[in-house]
Amino acid sequence: MITFHEFGKENDRVIVLIHPSLVMWDYFEYVVPELSTDFRVIVPALPGYDPDNKSDFTSVERIAEEIVDYLVRNYIDDVFCVYGCSMGGAIVIRMLTDIRIQIRNAVIDGGITPYRLPWIITRFIALKDFIVISMGKLGGIKLLQKFFATDELSEEDIRYEAEVLKMVSYKTIWRTFDSCNNYKMPEVIKTGCRNIRYWFADKEEKERKADIAYVKEKLPRTVFEKIENVGHGGMAPFKPELFIEKLRSL
């Protein structure tokens, strides 16, 4: 069961913000106050990453369906923008196939797409990712400082990441990587969304090469935009003013 946090409910235009893995819904804490002056902002706290609802991550497909279910139950069938980062971007891609709502703008920020590799290879990749993150969970803050030795992350950021990893279960870690890398999509994607953006950070261009190729093939109308001087998932927490400006200009 997903917990949904809403802000600016008096506003007509709706924005849905979907967070990446290994963080909580407060990933958007620096952008929600400003965006909610103009928009009705809906932020799902995804299963496995919700400190107020002890559960495990389910799958990209199920979460995408549950978010649309929530919108339909609340009589929201016209959404100004759905934004998702990394894992959240995968969920946005899946939501684009759901014809129950009209998504006017979709932003896939460093979004993960399904691997197009033999099944056995995807198992090895998922296992590698699981082991790396599990080591961070076991090793605590000192090991995380080695994993995340970047200019963007302060000691406070590392401590936050350690708290998240302490909270999440091993089942959530495994399901997150397994599902994000292998979720099911229709062979031909039909979507009513006419403005799809794929953002990627200049520091992750190489890592997103396969994802960009997938989106170019499956969602050919997508506009690609490289964001300078930011790392993967860095827009909302580290460049909130730019993030807000770009969403408002869609």
C-alpha positions as CSV (number, residue, x, y, z in Angstrom):
1,M,0.0,0.0,0.0
2,I,1.5,3.3,-1.1
3,T,1.2,6.4,1.2
4,F,0.5,9.6,-0.8
5,H,1.5,13.0,0.4
6,E,-0.3,16.0,-1.1
7,F,0.4,19.7,-1.1
8,G,-1.4,22.7,-2.7
9,K,-4.7,20.8,-3.1
10,E,-6.4,24.0,-3.9
11,N,-4.6,24.2,-7.2
12,D,-6.0,22.8,-10.4
13,R,-2.8,21.6,-12.2
14,V,-1.4,18.4,-10.9
15,I,2.3,17.3,-10.7
16,V,3.3,13.8,-9.5
17,L,6.8,13.5,-8.2
18,I,8.3,9.9,-8.0
19,H,11.5,9.5,-6.1
20,P,14.5,7.3,-6.9
21,S,15.7,4.2,-5.0
22,L,17.6,4.4,-1.7
23,V,16.0,7.6,-0.6
24,M,12.6,8.5,0.9
25,W,9.9,10.7,-0.3
26,D,11.5,13.7,1.4
27,Y,14.0,13.6,-1.5
28,F,11.7,16.4,-2.9
29,E,11.7,18.5,0.3
30,Y,13.5,21.5,-1.3
31,V,11.1,21.8,-4.3
32,V,7.6,20.9,-2.9
33,P,7.1,24.2,-1.0
34,E,7.6,26.4,-4.1
35,L,5.9,24.1,-6.6
36,S,2.8,23.8,-4.3
37,T,2.1,27.5,-4.7
38,D,1.1,26.8,-8.3
39,F,0.4,23.1,-8.5
40,R,-1.3,20.3,-6.6
41,V,1.8,18.3,-5.8
42,I,1.4,14.6,-5.2
43,V,4.4,12.7,-3.8
44,P,4.1,8.9,-3.3
45,A,6.2,7.3,-0.5
46,L,7.1,4.1,-2.3
47,P,6.9,0.8,-0.6
48,G,10.1,-0.3,1.0
49,Y,11.2,3.3,1.4
50,D,8.4,4.6,3.6
51,P,9.5,5.1,7.3
52,D,5.8,5.3,8.3
53,N,4.6,2.2,6.5
54,K,6.8,-0.9,7.0
55,S,6.7,-2.8,3.8
56,D,8.8,-4.2,1.0
57,F,9.3,-2.9,-2.5
58,T,6.9,-4.7,-4.9
59,S,7.6,-4.0,-8.6
60,V,7.7,-1.1,-11.1
61,E,4.6,-2.5,-12.8
62,R,2.6,-2.7,-9.6
63,I,3.6,0.7,-8.3
64,A,2.8,2.4,-11.6
65,E,-0.6,0.8,-11.5
66,E,-1.2,1.8,-7.9
67,I,-0.3,5.4,-8.6
68,V,-2.8,5.6,-11.5
69,D,-5.4,3.9,-9.3
70,Y,-5.0,6.6,-6.7
71,L,-5.3,9.4,-9.3
72,V,-8.5,7.8,-10.7
73,R,-10.0,7.3,-7.2
74,N,-9.5,11.0,-6.6
75,Y,-11.0,12.0,-9.9
76,I,-7.7,13.1,-11.4
77,D,-7.7,12.1,-15.0
78,D,-5.7,15.0,-16.4
79,V,-2.1,15.4,-15.0
80,F,0.0,18.4,-15.9
81,C,3.3,16.5,-15.3
82,V,4.6,13.2,-14.0
83,Y,8.2,13.4,-13.0
84,G,10.4,10.4,-11.9
85,C,14.1,10.0,-11.2
86,S,16.1,6.8,-11.8
87,M,13.8,4.1,-10.4
88,G,11.0,6.8,-10.4
89,G,11.8,7.3,-14.1
90,A,11.2,3.6,-14.7
91,I,7.8,4.0,-13.1
92,V,7.0,7.0,-15.2
93,I,7.8,5.0,-18.4
94,R,5.4,2.3,-17.3
95,M,2.7,4.8,-16.3
96,L,2.8,6.2,-19.9
97,T,1.2,3.0,-21.1
98,D,-1.9,3.4,-18.8
99,I,-4.7,5.0,-20.9
100,R,-6.9,5.8,-17.8
101,I,-5.3,9.2,-17.3
102,Q,-4.1,11.9,-19.6
103,I,-0.5,12.8,-18.9
104,R,0.3,16.1,-20.6
105,N,4.1,16.2,-19.8
106,A,6.4,13.4,-18.6
107,V,9.9,13.9,-17.3
108,I,12.1,10.8,-17.1
109,D,15.2,12.0,-15.2
110,G,18.0,9.4,-15.7
111,G,15.3,6.8,-15.9
112,I,16.1,3.1,-15.9
113,T,14.8,1.0,-18.8
114,P,14.5,-2.8,-19.1
115,Y,17.6,-4.6,-20.1
116,R,17.6,-6.3,-23.4
117,L,20.0,-9.0,-22.5
118,P,19.8,-12.8,-21.9
119,W,18.0,-13.7,-18.7
120,I,21.1,-15.3,-17.0
121,I,23.1,-12.1,-17.6
122,T,20.4,-10.0,-15.9
123,R,20.6,-12.3,-12.9
124,F,24.3,-11.7,-12.5
125,I,23.8,-7.9,-12.9
126,A,21.1,-7.9,-10.3
127,L,23.2,-10.0,-7.9
128,K,26.2,-7.6,-8.3
129,D,24.0,-4.6,-7.5
130,F,22.4,-6.4,-4.6
131,I,25.8,-7.3,-3.1
132,V,27.2,-3.7,-3.5
133,I,24.2,-2.1,-1.7
134,S,24.0,-4.8,0.9
135,M,27.7,-4.2,1.7
136,G,26.8,-0.6,2.3
137,K,23.9,-1.6,4.5
138,L,26.2,-3.8,6.6
139,G,29.2,-1.6,6.5
140,G,27.5,1.6,7.7
141,I,28.6,5.2,7.2
142,K,32.4,4.5,6.7
143,L,31.8,2.2,3.8
144,L,29.2,4.4,2.3
145,Q,31.7,7.3,2.3
146,K,33.9,5.2,0.0
147,F,31.0,4.2,-2.3
148,F,29.6,7.8,-2.6
149,A,32.9,9.8,-2.7
150,T,31.5,12.6,-4.9
151,D,31.5,16.4,-4.5
152,E,27.7,16.5,-4.3
153,L,27.3,14.5,-1.1
154,S,28.1,16.1,2.2
155,E,28.7,14.1,5.4
156,E,25.1,14.9,6.3
157,D,24.0,13.4,2.9
158,I,26.0,10.2,3.6
159,R,24.4,9.9,7.1
160,Y,20.9,10.2,5.5
161,E,21.8,7.4,3.0
162,A,23.0,5.3,5.9
163,E,19.7,5.8,7.7
164,V,17.8,4.8,4.6
165,L,19.9,1.6,4.1
166,K,19.4,0.8,7.8
167,M,15.6,1.0,7.3
168,V,15.2,-0.9,4.0
169,S,15.1,-4.7,3.9
170,Y,17.2,-7.0,1.8
171,K,14.1,-8.0,0.0
172,T,13.5,-4.4,-1.0
173,I,17.1,-4.0,-2.2
174,W,16.8,-7.2,-4.3
175,R,13.4,-6.4,-5.7
176,T,14.3,-2.8,-6.5
177,F,17.2,-3.7,-8.8
178,D,15.6,-6.8,-10.2
179,S,12.4,-5.0,-11.1
180,C,13.9,-1.8,-12.4
181,N,16.2,-3.7,-14.7
182,N,13.6,-6.2,-15.9
183,Y,10.1,-4.7,-15.8
184,K,7.7,-5.6,-18.6
185,M,6.6,-3.2,-21.3
186,P,4.4,-3.6,-24.3
187,E,6.3,-4.4,-27.5
188,V,4.7,-1.2,-29.0
189,I,4.2,1.6,-26.6
190,K,1.1,3.7,-27.2
191,T,0.8,6.8,-25.1
192,G,-1.3,10.0,-25.3
193,C,1.5,12.0,-23.8
194,R,2.8,14.4,-26.4
195,N,5.6,16.1,-24.4
196,I,8.1,13.5,-23.1
197,R,11.5,14.7,-21.8
198,Y,14.5,12.5,-20.9
199,W,16.9,14.4,-18.7
200,F,20.4,13.0,-18.0
201,A,23.3,14.5,-16.1
202,D,26.5,15.3,-18.0
203,K,28.3,13.1,-15.4
204,E,26.2,10.1,-16.2
205,E,26.0,10.2,-20.0
206,K,28.0,7.1,-20.5
207,E,26.0,5.1,-17.9
208,R,22.7,6.1,-19.5
209,K,23.7,5.2,-23.1
210,A,21.5,2.0,-23.2
211,D,18.6,3.8,-21.5
212,I,18.7,6.6,-24.0
213,A,18.8,4.1,-26.9
214,Y,15.8,2.3,-25.5
215,V,13.7,5.5,-25.1
216,K,14.7,6.7,-28.6
217,E,13.4,3.5,-30.0
218,K,10.3,3.0,-27.9
219,L,9.2,6.6,-27.4
220,P,10.6,8.3,-30.5
221,R,9.0,11.7,-29.8
222,T,11.0,12.2,-26.7
223,V,13.2,15.3,-26.3
224,F,16.6,14.6,-24.7
225,E,18.3,17.1,-22.6
226,K,21.7,17.0,-20.9
227,I,21.9,18.8,-17.6
228,E,25.4,20.3,-16.9
229,N,27.3,20.2,-13.6
230,V,25.1,17.7,-11.8
231,G,25.3,14.0,-11.0
232,H,22.7,11.2,-11.3
233,G,19.6,12.2,-9.3
234,G,21.1,15.5,-8.4
235,M,18.5,18.0,-9.7
236,A,15.9,18.1,-7.0
237,P,18.2,18.0,-3.9
238,F,21.1,20.0,-5.2
239,K,19.7,22.3,-7.9
240,P,16.1,22.9,-6.7
241,E,15.8,26.3,-8.4
242,L,16.7,24.9,-11.8
243,F,14.5,21.9,-11.2
244,I,11.5,24.1,-10.4
245,E,12.2,26.4,-13.3
246,K,12.4,23.6,-15.8
247,L,9.1,21.9,-14.6
248,R,7.2,25.2,-14.7
249,S,8.4,25.8,-18.3
250,L,7.0,22.6,-19.7
